[in-house]
Amino acid sequence: MSFNIALSGIAAAQKDLNTTANNIANVNTVGFKESRAEFADVYANSIFANSKTTVGGGVTTTQVAQQFHQGSLQFTSNSLDMAISGSGFFVTSSDLDTQDLSYTRAGAFKVDSDNYMVDSAGNFLQGFPVDDDGNSTSVSLTTTDPIQIPDTAGSPVQTESVGLQMNLNVGEDALDPASFDPDDSDTFNNSTSVTIYDSLGESHIMTTYFIKPTAGSYTGESNWVAFYAVDGEPVDVATGAGSYDTDTDGDGTVDGSGTASATNPSGVGTWSGAVLKFNSTGTYTGSDPATITTEALGTGGAEALGPGADGTQTLTISFNNPTQYASPFEVTELTQDGITVGRLTNVGIGSDGLITASYSNGSTVPLARVALVRFANEQGLTQVGNTSWQASLASGDALAGEANSGTFGSINSSALEQSNVDLTTELVDLISAQRNFQANSRTLEVNNTLNQTILQIR
């Protein structure tokens, strides 16, 4: 009996040594969680035995329990590296179409040959689908997909709206809009330009010319006319065009009108413009934005944007509270909503797990949101190697969620969670396990000596 007790002690000490050695070996393993060997005594008794004098039967290993406390964070220069600060596990799959999921705290991810985010073992990182605003459309594990970083160019977006805010100098000389010629600066008061984009992402220059009409003011209101050109080609105003009020006899009342149009420089057709009206305090009184077409005038309907582009493209010109003060012409705002073709320049990951792709054209596209899971009993997870675990009956089902919400921790990009092994503690445990092994070996040796003594009695 004493031999078995000593052997169980040696086995327990060996298990403790193995556990400590494994912790020390993985002190630099990203996402590793240290283990702790837990023991219990062996005791057997029956109703016919005297429990007061029964000796225990040794020791047994009840569990090698992993400790899931937080490891320290090490920051890197790789934007795809991730570390969870708080509770939660990353979700990975061994194949693109499988639902055989594993869970890990090791966030050293990279892209494979097909631009999928994978770990060092080639497992695919899972993410929740998101809409155009970056909001998750589902937080169920059954809807997660492998996260792929696109290597294609960002799609161009044609310009649909242009915002313009400026001050027009009320003291400018009045000119006749009918005599407007973009090549003659004496026929217009001011001009400004903005880059716009067609349906193919090609850039074009849209120029706005401002003219203060002759005799175009009267008590309480004054008028301006705006003409437009794209890459020097005159373009028409489809809506927002019209006539402006005139005071031809100078008595301060409206007694006529002028047309917001000029002869096309090519000599074919007329060039229509938009009318802007201001009150006596210099405040813009117009409300409807002007809409211009992108068909060049006088060229048989040819497109001002060039071949291949959408020739029906129209642009809405919104005057965002322009003013007419006694100060020089000044443009205070000039915006447009189109973008050209872009190349992938950066991948960013937010603390909430949202992965976004940034392009050289200034656009940012949300790709997916990193899926996190937690368990009722983390120590019930089954180890599968590569610092990964799988769910079991003891751990409970995986509960999915987003980072930075509920009990889930936040995600740190360009960071890795280091092993939570305390090397100093492990070295002390190693010495203790060694002493236990030696003591149990000594017990076995004493038992052997006693048996030899008994066998030598004659």
Legacy VTK file of the C-alpha trace (Angstrom):
# vtk DataFile Version 3.0
C-alpha trace
ASCII
DATASET POLYDATA
POINTS 458 float
0.000 0.000 0.000
2.777 2.421 0.933
4.443 1.721 -2.412
1.284 2.912 -4.207
1.074 6.023 -2.047
4.680 6.917 -2.853
4.135 6.200 -6.551
1.053 8.433 -6.636
3.113 11.199 -5.036
5.860 10.776 -7.621
3.265 10.837 -10.431
1.688 13.996 -8.987
5.086 15.660 -8.635
5.893 14.699 -12.227
2.585 16.169 -13.416
3.386 19.386 -11.565
6.849 19.457 -13.143
5.385 18.896 -16.615
2.805 21.642 -16.142
5.412 24.118 -14.894
7.820 23.193 -17.703
5.059 23.745 -20.280
4.307 27.185 -18.831
7.977 28.149 -18.943
8.331 26.858 -22.530
5.425 29.097 -23.643
6.459 32.229 -21.814
6.822 34.019 -25.192
3.823 32.418 -26.947
1.297 35.072 -27.994
-2.119 34.514 -26.427
-0.938 31.586 -24.275
-2.725 30.977 -20.964
-0.795 29.352 -18.148
-1.953 26.076 -16.603
-2.126 24.985 -13.004
-2.029 21.363 -11.868
-4.696 20.753 -9.230
-4.511 17.711 -6.914
-6.771 15.880 -4.483
-6.158 13.172 -1.919
-7.239 9.558 -2.456
-9.354 8.142 0.339
-11.303 4.886 0.402
-13.481 3.596 3.259
-16.344 1.171 3.837
-19.011 0.618 6.460
-16.953 -2.220 7.966
-13.769 -0.164 8.340
-12.769 2.108 11.157
-12.655 5.543 9.553
-10.751 6.925 12.521
-7.744 4.782 11.736
-7.983 4.578 7.934
-4.985 6.034 6.111
-5.390 7.849 2.780
-4.371 6.168 -0.439
-2.159 8.920 -1.866
-2.790 11.745 -4.304
-4.378 12.110 -7.739
-4.461 14.861 -10.367
-7.984 16.235 -10.613
-7.418 18.795 -13.369
-4.834 20.786 -15.246
-6.770 24.055 -15.203
-5.905 26.964 -17.471
-5.857 30.440 -16.010
-7.472 33.008 -18.311
-6.394 36.213 -16.609
-5.229 39.068 -18.843
-1.746 39.010 -20.320
0.259 42.163 -20.908
-0.034 44.004 -24.242
2.876 44.424 -26.617
2.424 47.051 -29.312
3.602 46.365 -32.862
3.762 48.118 -36.231
1.378 45.661 -37.935
-2.155 47.074 -38.189
-3.625 43.566 -38.494
-2.284 42.526 -35.085
-5.049 42.604 -32.490
-5.262 42.157 -28.736
-8.398 41.909 -26.620
-8.312 44.059 -23.506
-10.927 42.362 -21.334
-12.997 39.248 -21.846
-13.678 37.515 -25.128
-12.095 35.298 -27.771
-11.485 35.703 -31.477
-13.374 33.256 -33.694
-11.539 31.275 -36.378
-12.470 28.497 -38.787
-10.255 25.951 -40.489
-12.031 26.327 -43.827
-13.968 28.988 -45.712
-17.276 27.097 -45.640
-17.091 25.231 -42.333
-18.884 25.984 -39.084
-16.292 24.025 -37.097
-15.132 27.014 -35.092
-12.247 27.441 -32.701
-11.475 30.290 -30.348
-8.247 32.063 -29.532
-6.729 35.046 -27.768
-3.735 35.107 -30.117
-4.300 38.054 -32.453
-1.257 37.746 -34.747
-3.211 37.889 -38.012
-2.026 38.353 -41.572
-3.465 37.939 -45.072
-3.122 34.827 -47.206
-2.783 34.570 -50.992
-6.507 35.330 -51.398
-6.378 38.313 -49.012
-8.269 36.558 -46.208
-7.208 37.373 -42.658
-5.663 34.234 -41.141
-3.634 33.271 -38.094
-0.248 31.551 -38.136
-1.952 28.153 -38.571
-3.958 29.320 -41.595
-7.294 29.528 -39.752
-9.687 32.177 -41.057
-10.732 35.059 -38.787
-14.518 35.407 -38.618
-16.423 38.700 -38.670
-19.972 40.023 -38.594
-21.322 41.573 -41.825
-21.822 45.355 -41.759
-23.824 47.874 -43.777
-22.474 50.944 -45.565
-22.424 52.877 -42.285
-20.386 50.202 -40.489
-23.267 48.911 -38.351
-23.448 45.153 -37.807
-26.400 43.563 -39.550
-26.224 40.473 -37.320
-24.315 39.308 -34.232
-25.035 35.610 -34.581
-22.204 33.102 -35.038
-24.174 31.452 -37.824
-23.897 34.618 -39.933
-20.165 35.193 -39.517
-17.922 35.022 -42.566
-14.165 34.923 -43.095
-12.857 38.485 -43.323
-11.308 39.366 -46.671
-9.302 42.521 -47.352
-10.086 43.678 -50.914
-7.156 44.240 -53.236
-9.273 45.918 -55.899
-9.393 49.630 -56.534
-12.016 51.747 -54.828
-14.900 52.318 -57.217
-15.322 55.861 -58.543
-18.407 57.885 -57.672
-19.624 60.508 -60.113
-20.258 63.993 -58.815
-23.916 64.733 -58.217
-23.811 67.765 -55.961
-21.589 70.813 -55.679
-21.760 73.155 -52.695
-20.719 76.763 -53.148
-20.546 79.569 -50.603
-19.088 82.954 -51.448
-19.403 86.678 -51.092
-20.206 88.735 -54.191
-19.024 92.330 -54.055
-22.023 94.646 -54.330
-19.720 97.410 -55.627
-18.738 95.502 -58.810
-19.406 97.143 -62.175
-22.567 95.989 -63.909
-22.112 94.013 -67.147
-24.428 92.700 -69.841
-24.856 88.877 -69.485
-25.761 88.621 -73.157
-22.194 89.649 -73.998
-20.585 86.988 -71.780
-17.506 85.249 -73.203
-15.476 82.955 -70.877
-12.315 83.789 -72.813
-12.754 87.513 -72.158
-12.345 88.438 -68.488
-13.896 91.829 -69.152
-17.298 90.169 -69.752
-17.649 88.681 -66.240
-16.932 89.910 -62.735
-15.581 86.833 -60.937
-15.034 83.107 -61.416
-14.156 80.041 -59.350
-13.445 76.404 -60.222
-13.857 72.987 -58.618
-12.749 69.498 -59.667
-15.626 67.126 -60.411
-15.641 63.446 -61.452
-17.554 61.576 -64.144
-18.913 58.022 -63.941
-15.484 56.597 -64.866
-13.644 58.518 -62.167
-12.060 60.937 -64.644
-11.530 64.415 -63.213
-12.882 67.562 -64.878
-12.792 71.246 -64.029
-16.154 72.933 -63.541
-15.903 76.716 -63.649
-18.573 79.104 -62.380
-18.650 82.650 -63.797
-20.475 85.423 -61.924
-21.898 88.500 -63.647
-23.654 91.476 -62.093
-26.307 92.379 -64.693
-26.648 95.853 -66.148
-29.513 97.784 -64.464
-30.228 94.613 -62.601
-31.078 96.074 -59.235
-33.905 97.954 -57.608
-35.001 98.912 -54.120
-34.863 95.878 -51.806
-33.205 93.394 -54.152
-30.278 92.941 -56.514
-29.415 90.158 -58.935
-26.463 88.153 -60.223
-26.147 85.662 -63.080
-23.986 82.519 -62.958
-22.747 80.665 -66.070
-21.019 77.251 -66.027
-18.436 75.426 -68.116
-16.875 71.952 -67.814
-13.311 71.691 -69.116
-13.939 74.953 -70.956
-17.061 73.620 -72.697
-20.211 75.672 -72.003
-22.943 73.649 -70.272
-26.615 74.486 -69.820
-28.619 75.145 -66.698
-31.558 72.739 -66.759
-33.336 74.176 -63.700
-32.794 77.329 -61.687
-32.340 79.402 -64.852
-34.613 82.284 -65.652
-34.772 86.024 -65.873
-33.643 88.733 -63.512
-35.530 91.883 -62.563
-34.395 95.251 -63.908
-34.933 98.876 -63.087
-34.289 100.472 -66.456
-35.390 104.006 -65.582
-33.664 104.124 -62.196
-36.759 104.948 -60.115
-36.166 102.076 -57.707
-39.001 99.881 -58.949
-39.090 96.847 -61.214
-40.081 97.775 -64.741
-38.410 95.097 -66.830
-36.414 91.900 -66.872
-33.249 90.491 -68.387
-32.567 86.988 -69.626
-29.928 84.846 -67.939
-28.458 83.725 -71.234
-25.666 84.486 -73.652
-24.732 83.468 -77.171
-22.708 80.249 -77.210
-19.113 81.069 -78.227
-19.380 78.461 -80.985
-22.216 80.504 -82.478
-24.727 77.697 -82.114
-27.563 78.146 -79.628
-27.636 80.112 -76.401
-25.889 79.571 -73.132
-28.344 79.673 -70.207
-27.276 80.639 -66.712
-28.690 80.669 -63.182
-30.070 83.726 -61.412
-29.052 84.612 -57.849
-31.064 87.164 -55.864
-30.069 89.095 -52.730
-32.049 91.473 -50.529
-30.976 94.870 -49.217
-29.047 93.304 -46.312
-26.948 91.168 -48.659
-28.759 87.948 -47.758
-29.426 85.329 -50.406
-33.158 85.046 -51.099
-33.048 82.182 -53.580
-34.090 78.698 -52.515
-33.971 76.312 -55.461
-30.491 75.039 -56.389
-29.396 75.179 -60.005
-29.033 71.915 -61.942
-26.652 71.829 -64.878
-26.364 69.236 -67.630
-23.036 67.858 -68.821
-23.795 67.991 -72.534
-21.655 70.532 -74.325
-23.535 73.224 -76.222
-23.353 73.638 -79.959
-21.603 70.322 -80.646
-24.524 68.229 -81.738
-25.181 66.914 -78.230
-21.614 65.714 -77.657
-20.616 65.147 -74.071
-18.473 67.689 -72.293
-17.101 64.827 -70.138
-15.569 62.836 -72.950
-16.249 59.416 -74.526
-17.319 56.488 -72.367
-18.629 58.532 -69.448
-22.281 58.932 -68.543
-23.405 61.767 -70.814
-26.641 62.191 -68.886
-24.831 63.152 -65.687
-26.306 66.217 -64.040
-24.924 68.298 -61.192
-26.968 70.115 -58.575
-25.317 73.401 -57.636
-26.318 74.442 -54.122
-25.549 77.985 -53.012
-25.025 77.596 -49.284
-26.038 80.977 -47.904
-23.914 83.184 -50.157
-23.743 86.886 -49.362
-23.558 90.193 -51.212
-21.603 92.611 -49.080
-19.420 95.618 -49.827
-16.276 93.509 -49.628
-14.106 91.732 -52.201
-15.191 88.520 -53.876
-14.326 85.550 -51.652
-15.113 81.846 -51.835
-15.603 80.447 -48.304
-16.806 76.942 -49.190
-16.438 74.756 -52.273
-17.363 71.064 -52.015
-18.393 68.181 -54.250
-19.429 64.597 -53.508
-17.649 62.653 -56.270
-14.494 60.559 -55.933
-12.031 59.185 -58.422
-10.595 55.674 -58.639
-8.685 54.791 -55.484
-6.033 52.287 -54.470
-5.994 50.548 -51.109
-3.676 52.502 -48.820
-4.487 51.335 -45.311
-6.555 48.933 -43.226
-7.738 50.198 -39.874
-9.309 48.369 -36.939
-11.250 50.282 -34.309
-11.651 49.458 -30.630
-15.138 48.152 -31.469
-13.651 45.704 -33.987
-14.794 47.560 -37.118
-12.363 46.916 -39.975
-12.220 49.697 -42.572
-10.315 50.002 -45.829
-8.936 53.415 -46.756
-8.272 54.341 -50.379
-6.075 56.898 -52.061
-9.164 58.792 -53.267
-10.032 59.630 -49.657
-12.882 57.140 -49.312
-13.192 54.784 -46.362
-15.188 51.570 -46.741
-16.308 49.411 -43.780
-15.487 45.744 -44.457
-16.610 43.748 -41.416
-16.676 43.758 -37.639
-14.470 41.288 -35.784
-16.616 38.685 -34.016
-15.975 38.003 -30.337
-17.389 35.249 -28.123
-17.409 34.480 -24.416
-18.272 31.408 -22.351
-19.953 30.779 -19.019
-17.019 28.576 -17.965
-13.777 29.367 -19.761
-11.903 26.594 -17.914
-14.276 24.093 -19.491
-12.919 24.820 -22.978
-11.107 22.016 -24.773
-7.551 22.757 -25.874
-6.803 21.942 -29.528
-3.314 23.400 -29.846
-2.010 26.507 -31.625
-3.281 28.529 -28.645
-6.841 27.660 -29.620
-9.796 26.142 -27.826
-13.125 24.619 -28.769
-16.413 24.670 -26.924
-17.462 21.702 -24.802
-20.367 20.710 -22.577
-18.411 21.995 -19.594
-17.744 25.423 -21.146
-21.285 26.043 -22.349
-22.289 27.487 -25.704
-20.382 30.361 -27.284
-22.117 33.712 -26.762
-21.308 36.074 -29.617
-21.083 39.854 -29.451
-19.235 42.979 -30.504
-16.132 44.408 -28.889
-16.667 47.318 -26.505
-20.237 46.246 -25.777
-21.714 44.464 -22.786
-19.123 42.346 -21.010
-16.869 42.090 -24.052
-13.508 43.801 -23.953
-12.134 46.299 -26.436
-9.837 45.503 -29.337
-6.405 47.105 -29.547
-5.064 47.298 -33.071
-1.320 46.958 -33.683
-0.958 45.091 -30.401
-0.580 41.489 -29.215
-1.521 39.915 -25.912
1.536 38.263 -24.424
1.551 35.021 -22.452
0.186 35.494 -18.941
2.968 33.301 -17.481
4.885 34.859 -14.591
8.385 33.424 -15.084
9.527 34.155 -11.518
6.560 32.302 -10.036
7.082 29.381 -12.400
10.741 29.022 -11.394
9.725 28.926 -7.737
7.054 26.324 -8.566
9.676 24.338 -10.448
11.890 24.143 -7.363
8.903 23.168 -5.212
7.859 20.414 -7.656
11.416 19.125 -7.730
11.512 18.935 -3.916
8.183 17.100 -3.905
9.511 14.614 -6.433
12.643 14.017 -4.342
10.607 13.586 -1.138
8.280 11.032 -2.720
11.262 9.235 -4.211
12.740 9.094 -0.717
9.467 7.618 0.578
9.657 4.933 -2.082
13.277 4.252 -1.144
12.431 3.888 2.576
9.604 1.501 1.746
11.999 -0.552 -0.324
14.525 -0.637 2.564
11.844 -1.811 5.008
10.779 -4.575 2.656
14.369 -5.703 2.266
14.802 -5.774 6.057
11.691 -7.915 6.481
12.788 -10.323 3.769
16.190 -10.775 5.493
14.699 -11.840 8.866
15.437 -15.535 9.557
LINES 1 459
458 0 1 2 3 4 5 6 7 8 9 10 11 12 13 14 15 16 17 18 19 20 21 22 23 24 25 26 27 28 29 30 31 32 33 34 35 36 37 38 39 40 41 42 43 44 45 46 47 48 49 50 51 52 53 54 55 56 57 58 59 60 61 62 63 64 65 66 67 68 69 70 71 72 73 74 75 76 77 78 79 80 81 82 83 84 85 86 87 88 89 90 91 92 93 94 95 96 97 98 99 100 101 102 103 104 105 106 107 108 109 110 111 112 113 114 115 116 117 118 119 120 121 122 123 124 125 126 127 128 129 130 131 132 133 134 135 136 137 138 139 140 141 142 143 144 145 146 147 148 149 150 151 152 153 154 155 156 157 158 159 160 161 162 163 164 165 166 167 168 169 170 171 172 173 174 175 176 177 178 179 180 181 182 183 184 185 186 187 188 189 190 191 192 193 194 195 196 197 198 199 200 201 202 203 204 205 206 207 208 209 210 211 212 213 214 215 216 217 218 219 220 221 222 223 224 225 226 227 228 229 230 231 232 233 234 235 236 237 238 239 240 241 242 243 244 245 246 247 248 249 250 251 252 253 254 255 256 257 258 259 260 261 262 263 264 265 266 267 268 269 270 271 272 273 274 275 276 277 278 279 280 281 282 283 284 285 286 287 288 289 290 291 292 293 294 295 296 297 298 299 300 301 302 303 304 305 306 307 308 309 310 311 312 313 314 315 316 317 318 319 320 321 322 323 324 325 326 327 328 329 330 331 332 333 334 335 336 337 338 339 340 341 342 343 344 345 346 347 348 349 350 351 352 353 354 355 356 357 358 359 360 361 362 363 364 365 366 367 368 369 370 371 372 373 374 375 376 377 378 379 380 381 382 383 384 385 386 387 388 389 390 391 392 393 394 395 396 397 398 399 400 401 402 403 404 405 406 407 408 409 410 411 412 413 414 415 416 417 418 419 420 421 422 423 424 425 426 427 428 429 430 431 432 433 434 435 436 437 438 439 440 441 442 443 444 445 446 447 448 449 450 451 452 453 454 455 456 457
